[in-house]
Structure formats: structure tokens, C-alpha cells
Amino acid sequence: LRDRLAHWFGSEDQGIAEYKSMIPGVDACTDCGICNERCPYGIDIPRKLRIVKSKITEGYVW
């Protein structure tokens, strides 16, 4: 499994850099839900942003 997901394990630094460079930043999310309405895949985007924020800023793994 680790071999199949190797691209995830080797890109943590890149993910953190991308997270920090987002404009507007994740903190700008007001949880209004407009992005959920617009997402063609039905992804709960505010929830995903909260997960990413907690993983990067607090090291919390969901």
C-alpha cells in the first residue's frame, strides 16, 4: 500500500507550501456552502478545508 501511495508520503512539504500560498487562505472560508453547491463531485469542501488545516497546523490526523 505504501508503494501505491508513495506520491502522498513524499509530498508533505509541497502540500504545506501550497497550503500557505493559497489566496485567499483557508481561514477566509466562512462555511457559507456556495462551493458545495458549485462542486460537480458533491465534495463537502469546507469540511475538507477544516481537515487539511488541522493536519497542517496541529498535526492532527483524521
PQR file of N, CA, C, O and H, with PARSE charges and radii, in Angstrom:
ATOM      1  N   LEU A   1       0.828  -1.197   0.000 -0.4000 1.5000
ATOM      2  CA  LEU A   1       0.000   0.000   0.000 -0.0000 2.0000
ATOM      3  C   LEU A   1       0.872   1.260   0.000  0.5500 1.7000
ATOM      4  O   LEU A   1       0.579   2.234  -0.694 -0.5500 1.4000
ATOM      5  N   ARG A   2       1.938   1.220   0.786 -0.4000 1.5000
ATOM      6  CA  ARG A   2       2.821   2.389   0.826 -0.0000 2.0000
ATOM      7  C   ARG A   2       3.395   2.690  -0.565  0.5500 1.7000
ATOM      8  O   ARG A   2       3.520   3.855  -0.942 -0.5500 1.4000
ATOM      9  H   ARG A   2       2.176   0.429   1.349  0.4000 1.0000
ATOM     10  N   ASP A   3       3.744   1.644  -1.330 -0.4000 1.5000
ATOM     11  CA  ASP A   3       4.260   1.865  -2.687 -0.0000 2.0000
ATOM     12  C   ASP A   3       3.212   2.500  -3.582  0.5500 1.7000
ATOM     13  O   ASP A   3       3.523   3.371  -4.394 -0.5500 1.4000
ATOM     14  H   ASP A   3       3.643   0.697  -1.024  0.4000 1.0000
ATOM     15  N   ARG A   4       1.971   2.061  -3.432 -0.4000 1.5000
ATOM     16  CA  ARG A   4       0.892   2.608  -4.259 -0.0000 2.0000
ATOM     17  C   ARG A   4       0.613   4.063  -3.917  0.5500 1.7000
ATOM     18  O   ARG A   4       0.164   4.829  -4.770 -0.5500 1.4000
ATOM     19  H   ARG A   4       1.719   1.353  -2.772  0.4000 1.0000
ATOM     20  N   LEU A   5       0.878   4.449  -2.664 -0.4000 1.5000
ATOM     21  CA  LEU A   5       0.600   5.812  -2.232 -0.0000 2.0000
ATOM     22  C   LEU A   5       1.874   6.620  -2.002  0.5500 1.7000
ATOM     23  O   LEU A   5       1.856   7.617  -1.280 -0.5500 1.4000
ATOM     24  H   LEU A   5       1.242   3.826  -1.971  0.4000 1.0000
ATOM     25  N   ALA A   6       2.958   6.201  -2.601 -0.4000 1.5000
ATOM     26  CA  ALA A   6       4.261   6.842  -2.384 -0.0000 2.0000
ATOM     27  C   ALA A   6       4.221   8.334  -2.703  0.5500 1.7000
ATOM     28  O   ALA A   6       4.894   9.125  -2.043 -0.5500 1.4000
ATOM     29  H   ALA A   6       2.972   5.391  -3.187  0.4000 1.0000
ATOM     30  N   HIS A   7       3.441   8.722  -3.704 -0.4000 1.5000
ATOM     31  CA  HIS A   7       3.381  10.138  -4.068 -0.0000 2.0000
ATOM     32  C   HIS A   7       2.783  10.973  -2.939  0.5500 1.7000
ATOM     33  O   HIS A   7       3.071  12.167  -2.863 -0.5500 1.4000
ATOM     34  H   HIS A   7       2.895   8.079  -4.240  0.4000 1.0000
ATOM     35  N   TRP A   8       1.977  10.406  -2.071 -0.4000 1.5000
ATOM     36  CA  TRP A   8       1.426  11.138  -0.937 -0.0000 2.0000
ATOM     37  C   TRP A   8       2.473  11.333   0.138  0.5500 1.7000
ATOM     38  O   TRP A   8       2.585  12.415   0.712 -0.5500 1.4000
ATOM     39  H   TRP A   8       1.743   9.435  -2.132  0.4000 1.0000
ATOM     40  N   PHE A   9       3.243  10.287   0.415 -0.4000 1.5000
ATOM     41  CA  PHE A   9       4.197  10.338   1.504 -0.0000 2.0000
ATOM     42  C   PHE A   9       5.377  11.261   1.201  0.5500 1.7000
ATOM     43  O   PHE A   9       5.989  11.805   2.120 -0.5500 1.4000
ATOM     44  H   PHE A   9       3.152   9.408  -0.052  0.4000 1.0000
ATOM     45  N   GLY A  10       5.694  11.436  -0.054 -0.4000 1.5000
ATOM     46  CA  GLY A  10       6.844  12.243  -0.422 -0.0000 2.0000
ATOM     47  C   GLY A  10       6.514  13.697  -0.696  0.5500 1.7000
ATOM     48  O   GLY A  10       7.409  14.460  -1.060 -0.5500 1.4000
ATOM     49  H   GLY A  10       5.197  10.994  -0.800  0.4000 1.0000
ATOM     50  N   SER A  11       5.263  14.111  -0.536 -0.4000 1.5000
ATOM     51  CA  SER A  11       4.898  15.466  -0.941 -0.0000 2.0000
ATOM     52  C   SER A  11       4.346  16.311   0.202  0.5500 1.7000
ATOM     53  O   SER A  11       3.645  17.293  -0.043 -0.5500 1.4000
ATOM     54  H   SER A  11       4.536  13.491  -0.240  0.4000 1.0000
ATOM     55  N   GLU A  12       4.648  15.948   1.437 -0.4000 1.5000
ATOM     56  CA  GLU A  12       4.140  16.716   2.569 -0.0000 2.0000
ATOM     57  C   GLU A  12       4.642  18.155   2.546  0.5500 1.7000
ATOM     58  O   GLU A  12       3.870  19.087   2.770 -0.5500 1.4000
ATOM     59  H   GLU A  12       5.217  15.150   1.636  0.4000 1.0000
ATOM     60  N   ASP A  13       5.929  18.338   2.276 -0.4000 1.5000
ATOM     61  CA  ASP A  13       6.484  19.695   2.230 -0.0000 2.0000
ATOM     62  C   ASP A  13       5.817  20.521   1.135  0.5500 1.7000
ATOM     63  O   ASP A  13       5.521  21.700   1.327 -0.5500 1.4000
ATOM     64  H   ASP A  13       6.556  17.581   2.094  0.4000 1.0000
ATOM     65  N   GLN A  14       5.585  19.898  -0.001 -0.4000 1.5000
ATOM     66  CA  GLN A  14       4.923  20.603  -1.099 -0.0000 2.0000
ATOM     67  C   GLN A  14       3.495  20.971  -0.704  0.5500 1.7000
ATOM     68  O   GLN A  14       3.032  22.073  -1.000 -0.5500 1.4000
ATOM     69  H   GLN A  14       5.825  18.940  -0.157  0.4000 1.0000
ATOM     70  N   GLY A  15       2.800  20.056  -0.037 -0.4000 1.5000
ATOM     71  CA  GLY A  15       1.431  20.321   0.408 -0.0000 2.0000
ATOM     72  C   GLY A  15       1.371  21.486   1.378  0.5500 1.7000
ATOM     73  O   GLY A  15       0.478  22.328   1.287 -0.5500 1.4000
ATOM     74  H   GLY A  15       3.176  19.161   0.203  0.4000 1.0000
ATOM     75  N   ILE A  16       2.307  21.537   2.297 -0.4000 1.5000
ATOM     76  CA  ILE A  16       2.356  22.633   3.267 -0.0000 2.0000
ATOM     77  C   ILE A  16       2.637  23.957   2.561  0.5500 1.7000
ATOM     78  O   ILE A  16       2.028  24.977   2.885 -0.5500 1.4000
ATOM     79  H   ILE A  16       3.032  20.853   2.371  0.4000 1.0000
ATOM     80  N   ALA A  17       3.552  23.942   1.603 -0.4000 1.5000
ATOM     81  CA  ALA A  17       3.866  25.166   0.855 -0.0000 2.0000
ATOM     82  C   ALA A  17       2.654  25.637   0.058  0.5500 1.7000
ATOM     83  O   ALA A  17       2.359  26.832   0.025 -0.5500 1.4000
ATOM     84  H   ALA A  17       4.047  23.114   1.340  0.4000 1.0000
ATOM     85  N   GLU A  18       1.954  24.710  -0.580 -0.4000 1.5000
ATOM     86  CA  GLU A  18       0.752  25.065  -1.348 -0.0000 2.0000
ATOM     87  C   GLU A  18      -0.328  25.633  -0.427  0.5500 1.7000
ATOM     88  O   GLU A  18      -0.987  26.619  -0.758 -0.5500 1.4000
ATOM     89  H   GLU A  18       2.194  23.739  -0.553  0.4000 1.0000
ATOM     90  N   TYR A  19      -0.499  25.001   0.726 -0.4000 1.5000
ATOM     91  CA  TYR A  19      -1.486  25.452   1.707 -0.0000 2.0000
ATOM     92  C   TYR A  19      -1.199  26.891   2.124  0.5500 1.7000
ATOM     93  O   TYR A  19      -2.107  27.720   2.174 -0.5500 1.4000
ATOM     94  H   TYR A  19       0.036  24.200   0.995  0.4000 1.0000
ATOM     95  N   LYS A  20       0.061  27.183   2.423 -0.4000 1.5000
ATOM     96  CA  LYS A  20       0.433  28.513   2.889 -0.0000 2.0000
ATOM     97  C   LYS A  20       0.351  29.567   1.789  0.5500 1.7000
ATOM     98  O   LYS A  20       0.235  30.757   2.084 -0.5500 1.4000
ATOM     99  H   LYS A  20       0.798  26.509   2.382  0.4000 1.0000
ATOM    100  N   SER A  21       0.409  29.147   0.524 -0.4000 1.5000
ATOM    101  CA  SER A  21       0.387  30.110  -0.581 -0.0000 2.0000
ATOM    102  C   SER A  21      -1.012  30.370  -1.124  0.5500 1.7000
ATOM    103  O   SER A  21      -1.176  31.191  -2.026 -0.5500 1.4000
ATOM    104  H   SER A  21       0.502  28.181   0.284  0.4000 1.0000
ATOM    105  N   MET A  22      -2.020  29.691  -0.596 -0.4000 1.5000
ATOM    106  CA  MET A  22      -3.388  29.866  -1.103 -0.0000 2.0000
ATOM    107  C   MET A  22      -3.882  31.283  -0.841  0.5500 1.7000
ATOM    108  O   MET A  22      -3.743  31.813   0.262 -0.5500 1.4000
ATOM    109  H   MET A  22      -1.888  29.024   0.137  0.4000 1.0000
ATOM    110  N   ILE A  23      -4.462  31.886  -1.878 -0.4000 1.5000
ATOM    111  CA  ILE A  23      -5.040  33.220  -1.753 -0.0000 2.0000
ATOM    112  C   ILE A  23      -6.445  33.166  -2.342  0.5500 1.7000
ATOM    113  O   ILE A  23      -6.568  32.840  -3.522 -0.5500 1.4000
ATOM    114  H   ILE A  23      -4.575  31.456  -2.773  0.4000 1.0000
ATOM    115  N   PRO A  24      -7.489  33.456  -1.618 -0.5600 1.5000
ATOM    116  CA  PRO A  24      -7.470  33.696  -0.176  0.2800 2.0000
ATOM    117  C   PRO A  24      -7.143  32.413   0.565  0.5500 1.7000
ATOM    118  O   PRO A  24      -7.335  31.315   0.043 -0.5500 1.4000
ATOM    119  N   GLY A  25      -6.656  32.559   1.765 -0.4000 1.5000
ATOM    120  CA  GLY A  25      -6.263  31.411   2.574 -0.0000 2.0000
ATOM    121  C   GLY A  25      -7.458  30.620   3.097  0.5500 1.7000
ATOM    122  O   GLY A  25      -8.602  31.065   3.005 -0.5500 1.4000
ATOM    123  H   GLY A  25      -6.499  33.451   2.188  0.4000 1.0000
ATOM    124  N   VAL A  26      -7.185  29.481   3.627 -0.4000 1.5000
ATOM    125  CA  VAL A  26      -8.217  28.602   4.167 -0.0000 2.0000
ATOM    126  C   VAL A  26      -9.014  29.307   5.261  0.5500 1.7000
ATOM    127  O   VAL A  26     -10.209  29.055   5.415 -0.5500 1.4000
ATOM    128  H   VAL A  26      -6.256  29.120   3.701  0.4000 1.0000
ATOM    129  N   ASP A  27      -8.369  30.178   6.013 -0.4000 1.5000
ATOM    130  CA  ASP A  27      -9.054  30.902   7.085 -0.0000 2.0000
ATOM    131  C   ASP A  27     -10.133  31.840   6.566  0.5500 1.7000
ATOM    132  O   ASP A  27     -10.981  32.286   7.338 -0.5500 1.4000
ATOM    133  H   ASP A  27      -7.398  30.383   5.888  0.4000 1.0000
ATOM    134  N   ALA A  28     -10.117  32.144   5.284 -0.4000 1.5000
ATOM    135  CA  ALA A  28     -11.125  33.030   4.702 -0.0000 2.0000
ATOM    136  C   ALA A  28     -12.464  32.309   4.494  0.5500 1.7000
ATOM    137  O   ALA A  28     -13.475  32.956   4.219 -0.5500 1.4000
ATOM    138  H   ALA A  28      -9.428  31.781   4.657  0.4000 1.0000
ATOM    139  N   CYS A  29     -12.477  31.002   4.620 -0.4000 1.5000
ATOM    140  CA  CYS A  29     -13.714  30.230   4.429 -0.0000 2.0000
ATOM    141  C   CYS A  29     -14.712  30.593   5.520  0.5500 1.7000
ATOM    142  O   CYS A  29     -14.389  30.540   6.707 -0.5500 1.4000
ATOM    143  H   CYS A  29     -11.656  30.477   4.843  0.4000 1.0000
ATOM    144  N   THR A  30     -15.917  30.958   5.120 -0.4000 1.5000
ATOM    145  CA  THR A  30     -16.972  31.310   6.072 -0.0000 2.0000
ATOM    146  C   THR A  30     -17.982  30.184   6.241  0.5500 1.7000
ATOM    147  O   THR A  30     -18.979  30.335   6.947 -0.5500 1.4000
ATOM    148  H   THR A  30     -16.180  31.001   4.156  0.4000 1.0000
ATOM    149  N   ASP A  31     -17.717  29.054   5.588 -0.4000 1.5000
ATOM    150  CA  ASP A  31     -18.613  27.896   5.671 -0.0000 2.0000
ATOM    151  C   ASP A  31     -20.008  28.228   5.137  0.5500 1.7000
ATOM    152  O   ASP A  31     -21.014  27.728   5.640 -0.5500 1.4000
ATOM    153  H   ASP A  31     -16.906  28.932   5.015  0.4000 1.0000
ATOM    154  N   CYS A  32     -20.049  29.083   4.108 -0.4000 1.5000
ATOM    155  CA  CYS A  32     -21.336  29.506   3.545 -0.0000 2.0000
ATOM    156  C   CYS A  32     -21.979  28.420   2.681  0.5500 1.7000
ATOM    157  O   CYS A  32     -23.195  28.408   2.494 -0.5500 1.4000
ATOM    158  H   CYS A  32     -19.231  29.489   3.699  0.4000 1.0000
ATOM    159  N   GLY A  33     -21.147  27.502   2.152 -0.4000 1.5000
ATOM    160  CA  GLY A  33     -21.680  26.390   1.372 -0.0000 2.0000
ATOM    161  C   GLY A  33     -21.805  26.625  -0.123  0.5500 1.7000
ATOM    162  O   GLY A  33     -22.216  25.724  -0.855 -0.5500 1.4000
ATOM    163  H   GLY A  33     -20.159  27.512   2.304  0.4000 1.0000
ATOM    164  N   ILE A  34     -21.460  27.809  -0.588 -0.4000 1.5000
ATOM    165  CA  ILE A  34     -21.572  28.096  -2.023 -0.0000 2.0000
ATOM    166  C   ILE A  34     -20.689  27.148  -2.834  0.5500 1.7000
ATOM    167  O   ILE A  34     -21.092  26.674  -3.896 -0.5500 1.4000
ATOM    168  H   ILE A  34     -21.127  28.540   0.007  0.4000 1.0000
ATOM    169  N   CYS A  35     -19.486  26.875  -2.331 -0.4000 1.5000
ATOM    170  CA  CYS A  35     -18.586  25.982  -3.062 -0.0000 2.0000
ATOM    171  C   CYS A  35     -19.174  24.568  -3.135  0.5500 1.7000
ATOM    172  O   CYS A  35     -18.972  23.866  -4.126 -0.5500 1.4000
ATOM    173  H   CYS A  35     -19.159  27.260  -1.468  0.4000 1.0000
ATOM    174  N   ASN A  36     -19.894  24.149  -2.101 -0.4000 1.5000
ATOM    175  CA  ASN A  36     -20.543  22.826  -2.142 -0.0000 2.0000
ATOM    176  C   ASN A  36     -21.592  22.767  -3.237  0.5500 1.7000
ATOM    177  O   ASN A  36     -21.714  21.761  -3.936 -0.5500 1.4000
ATOM    178  H   ASN A  36     -20.059  24.719  -1.295  0.4000 1.0000
ATOM    179  N   GLU A  37     -22.346  23.844  -3.384 -0.4000 1.5000
ATOM    180  CA  GLU A  37     -23.371  23.903  -4.431 -0.0000 2.0000
ATOM    181  C   GLU A  37     -22.741  23.846  -5.814  0.5500 1.7000
ATOM    182  O   GLU A  37     -23.322  23.279  -6.740 -0.5500 1.4000
ATOM    183  H   GLU A  37     -22.246  24.661  -2.816  0.4000 1.0000
ATOM    184  N   ARG A  38     -21.567  24.425  -5.959 -0.4000 1.5000
ATOM    185  CA  ARG A  38     -20.905  24.502  -7.261 -0.0000 2.0000
ATOM    186  C   ARG A  38     -20.051  23.281  -7.592  0.5500 1.7000
ATOM    187  O   ARG A  38     -19.699  23.064  -8.752 -0.5500 1.4000
ATOM    188  H   ARG A  38     -21.095  24.886  -5.208  0.4000 1.0000
ATOM    189  N   CYS A  39     -19.717  22.486  -6.582 -0.4000 1.5000
ATOM    190  CA  CYS A  39     -18.840  21.331  -6.804 -0.0000 2.0000
ATOM    191  C   CYS A  39     -19.590  20.222  -7.547  0.5500 1.7000
ATOM    192  O   CYS A  39     -20.584  19.704  -7.039 -0.5500 1.4000
ATOM    193  H   CYS A  39     -20.002  22.662  -5.639  0.4000 1.0000
ATOM    194  N   PRO A  40     -19.122  19.856  -8.744 -0.5600 1.5000
ATOM    195  CA  PRO A  40     -19.821  18.818  -9.513  0.2800 2.0000
ATOM    196  C   PRO A  40     -19.636  17.413  -8.937  0.5500 1.7000
ATOM    197  O   PRO A  40     -20.283  16.470  -9.394 -0.5500 1.4000
ATOM    198  N   TYR A  41     -18.760  17.265  -7.938 -0.4000 1.5000
ATOM    199  CA  TYR A  41     -18.485  15.951  -7.371 -0.0000 2.0000
ATOM    200  C   TYR A  41     -19.141  15.742  -6.011  0.5500 1.7000
ATOM    201  O   TYR A  41     -18.992  14.679  -5.409 -0.5500 1.4000
ATOM    202  H   TYR A  41     -18.235  18.031  -7.568  0.4000 1.0000
ATOM    203  N   GLY A  42     -19.855  16.733  -5.527 -0.4000 1.5000
ATOM    204  CA  GLY A  42     -20.537  16.611  -4.253 -0.0000 2.0000
ATOM    205  C   GLY A  42     -19.607  16.574  -3.050  0.5500 1.7000
ATOM    206  O   GLY A  42     -19.952  15.998  -2.018 -0.5500 1.4000
ATOM    207  H   GLY A  42     -19.976  17.597  -6.016  0.4000 1.0000
ATOM    208  N   ILE A  43     -18.434  17.182  -3.171 -0.4000 1.5000
ATOM    209  CA  ILE A  43     -17.463  17.193  -2.085 -0.0000 2.0000
ATOM    210  C   ILE A  43     -17.840  18.274  -1.071  0.5500 1.7000
ATOM    211  O   ILE A  43     -18.173  19.395  -1.454 -0.5500 1.4000
ATOM    212  H   ILE A  43     -18.154  17.650  -4.009  0.4000 1.0000
ATOM    213  N   ASP A  44     -17.789  17.944   0.199 -0.4000 1.5000
ATOM    214  CA  ASP A  44     -18.025  18.910   1.272 -0.0000 2.0000
ATOM    215  C   ASP A  44     -16.716  19.688   1.466  0.5500 1.7000
ATOM    216  O   ASP A  44     -15.889  19.334   2.305 -0.5500 1.4000
ATOM    217  H   ASP A  44     -17.518  17.033   0.510  0.4000 1.0000
ATOM    218  N   ILE A  45     -16.551  20.721   0.697 -0.4000 1.5000
ATOM    219  CA  ILE A  45     -15.293  21.458   0.637 -0.0000 2.0000
ATOM    220  C   ILE A  45     -14.943  22.136   1.968  0.5500 1.7000
ATOM    221  O   ILE A  45     -13.793  22.032   2.395 -0.5500 1.4000
ATOM    222  H   ILE A  45     -17.223  21.009   0.015  0.4000 1.0000
ATOM    223  N   PRO A  46     -15.866  22.820   2.642 -0.5600 1.5000
ATOM    224  CA  PRO A  46     -15.492  23.400   3.938  0.2800 2.0000
ATOM    225  C   PRO A  46     -14.996  22.346   4.928  0.5500 1.7000
ATOM    226  O   PRO A  46     -14.067  22.612   5.691 -0.5500 1.4000
ATOM    227  N   ARG A  47     -15.585  21.178   4.929 -0.4000 1.5000
ATOM    228  CA  ARG A  47     -15.129  20.102   5.817 -0.0000 2.0000
ATOM    229  C   ARG A  47     -13.708  19.678   5.447  0.5500 1.7000
ATOM    230  O   ARG A  47     -12.859  19.502   6.321 -0.5500 1.4000
ATOM    231  H   ARG A  47     -16.340  20.962   4.309  0.4000 1.0000
ATOM    232  N   LYS A  48     -13.458  19.518   4.155 -0.4000 1.5000
ATOM    233  CA  LYS A  48     -12.117  19.137   3.706 -0.0000 2.0000
ATOM    234  C   LYS A  48     -11.092  20.203   4.086  0.5500 1.7000
ATOM    235  O   LYS A  48      -9.975  19.872   4.483 -0.5500 1.4000
ATOM    236  H   LYS A  48     -14.148  19.661   3.446  0.4000 1.0000
ATOM    237  N   LEU A  49     -11.461  21.470   3.971 -0.4000 1.5000
ATOM    238  CA  LEU A  49     -10.542  22.547   4.353 -0.0000 2.0000
ATOM    239  C   LEU A  49     -10.232  22.491   5.849  0.5500 1.7000
ATOM    240  O   LEU A  49      -9.090  22.710   6.253 -0.5500 1.4000
ATOM    241  H   LEU A  49     -12.368  21.739   3.649  0.4000 1.0000
ATOM    242  N   ARG A  50     -11.249  22.197   6.676 -0.4000 1.5000
ATOM    243  CA  ARG A  50     -11.007  22.075   8.114 -0.0000 2.0000
ATOM    244  C   ARG A  50     -10.061  20.922   8.417  0.5500 1.7000
ATOM    245  O   ARG A  50      -9.193  21.037   9.282 -0.5500 1.4000
ATOM    246  H   ARG A  50     -12.177  22.020   6.347  0.4000 1.0000
ATOM    247  N   ILE A  51     -10.227  19.813   7.707 -0.4000 1.5000
ATOM    248  CA  ILE A  51      -9.352  18.655   7.902 -0.0000 2.0000
ATOM    249  C   ILE A  51      -7.912  19.003   7.538  0.5500 1.7000
ATOM    250  O   ILE A  51      -6.987  18.722   8.300 -0.5500 1.4000
ATOM    251  H   ILE A  51     -10.933  19.720   7.004  0.4000 1.0000
ATOM    252  N   VAL A  52      -7.729  19.612   6.374 -0.4000 1.5000
ATOM    253  CA  VAL A  52      -6.380  19.986   5.928 -0.0000 2.0000
ATOM    254  C   VAL A  52      -5.749  20.960   6.912  0.5500 1.7000
ATOM    255  O   VAL A  52      -4.581  20.820   7.275 -0.5500 1.4000
ATOM    256  H   VAL A  52      -8.480  19.840   5.755  0.4000 1.0000
ATOM    257  N   LYS A  53      -6.530  21.951   7.340 -0.4000 1.5000
ATOM    258  CA  LYS A  53      -5.998  22.935   8.284 -0.0000 2.0000
ATOM    259  C   LYS A  53      -5.537  22.253   9.571  0.5500 1.7000
ATOM    260  O   LYS A  53      -4.457  22.553  10.079 -0.5500 1.4000
ATOM    261  H   LYS A  53      -7.479  22.065   7.045  0.4000 1.0000
ATOM    262  N   SER A  54      -6.340  21.348  10.093 -0.4000 1.5000
ATOM    263  CA  SER A  54      -5.962  20.697  11.349 -0.0000 2.0000
ATOM    264  C   SER A  54      -4.739  19.791  11.168  0.5500 1.7000
ATOM    265  O   SER A  54      -3.907  19.682  12.069 -0.5500 1.4000
ATOM    266  H   SER A  54      -7.218  21.104   9.680  0.4000 1.0000
ATOM    267  N   LYS A  55      -4.633  19.143  10.006 -0.4000 1.5000
ATOM    268  CA  LYS A  55      -3.460  18.290   9.759 -0.0000 2.0000
ATOM    269  C   LYS A  55      -2.192  19.109   9.651  0.5500 1.7000
ATOM    270  O   LYS A  55      -1.149  18.707  10.167 -0.5500 1.4000
ATOM    271  H   LYS A  55      -5.309  19.231   9.274  0.4000 1.0000
ATOM    272  N   ILE A  56      -2.264  20.250   8.990 -0.4000 1.5000
ATOM    273  CA  ILE A  56      -1.070  21.037   8.744 -0.0000 2.0000
ATOM    274  C   ILE A  56      -0.707  21.887   9.962  0.5500 1.7000
ATOM    275  O   ILE A  56       0.468  21.974  10.318 -0.5500 1.4000
ATOM    276  H   ILE A  56      -3.111  20.576   8.571  0.4000 1.0000
ATOM    277  N   THR A  57      -1.683  22.509  10.598 -0.4000 1.5000
ATOM    278  CA  THR A  57      -1.358  23.412  11.695 -0.0000 2.0000
ATOM    279  C   THR A  57      -1.217  22.707  13.033  0.5500 1.7000
ATOM    280  O   THR A  57      -0.450  23.157  13.885 -0.5500 1.4000
ATOM    281  H   THR A  57      -2.638  22.438  10.308  0.4000 1.0000
ATOM    282  N   GLU A  58      -1.941  21.609  13.239 -0.4000 1.5000
ATOM    283  CA  GLU A  58      -1.920  20.952  14.537 -0.0000 2.0000
ATOM    284  C   GLU A  58      -1.342  19.531  14.484  0.5500 1.7000
ATOM    285  O   GLU A  58      -1.112  18.907  15.520 -0.5500 1.4000
ATOM    286  H   GLU A  58      -2.564  21.244  12.547  0.4000 1.0000
ATOM    287  N   GLY A  59      -1.114  19.033  13.272 -0.4000 1.5000
ATOM    288  CA  GLY A  59      -0.605  17.676  13.128 -0.0000 2.0000
ATOM    289  C   GLY A  59      -1.646  16.612  13.401  0.5500 1.7000
ATOM    290  O   GLY A  59      -1.318  15.432  13.534 -0.5500 1.4000
ATOM    291  H   GLY A  59      -1.301  19.540  12.430  0.4000 1.0000
ATOM    292  N   TYR A  60      -2.896  17.024  13.486 -0.4000 1.5000
ATOM    293  CA  TYR A  60      -3.979  16.085  13.784 -0.0000 2.0000
ATOM    294  C   TYR A  60      -4.312  15.259  12.553  0.5500 1.7000
ATOM    295  O   TYR A  60      -4.463  15.808  11.462 -0.5500 1.4000
ATOM    296  H   TYR A  60      -3.162  17.981  13.378  0.4000 1.0000
ATOM    297  N   VAL A  61      -4.428  13.958  12.713 -0.4000 1.5000
ATOM    298  CA  VAL A  61      -4.753  13.059  11.619 -0.0000 2.0000
ATOM    299  C   VAL A  61      -6.175  12.568  11.793  0.5500 1.7000
ATOM    300  O   VAL A  61      -6.521  12.012  12.835 -0.5500 1.4000
ATOM    301  H   VAL A  61      -4.305  13.512  13.600  0.4000 1.0000
ATOM    302  N   TRP A  62      -6.994  12.768  10.790 -0.4000 1.5000
ATOM    303  CA  TRP A  62      -8.394  12.349  10.846 -0.0000 2.0000
ATOM    304  C   TRP A  62      -8.543  10.921  10.477  0.5500 1.7000
ATOM    305  O   TRP A  62      -9.658  10.399  10.470 -0.5500 1.4000
ATOM    306  H   TRP A  62      -6.713  13.220   9.943  0.4000 1.0000
TER
END
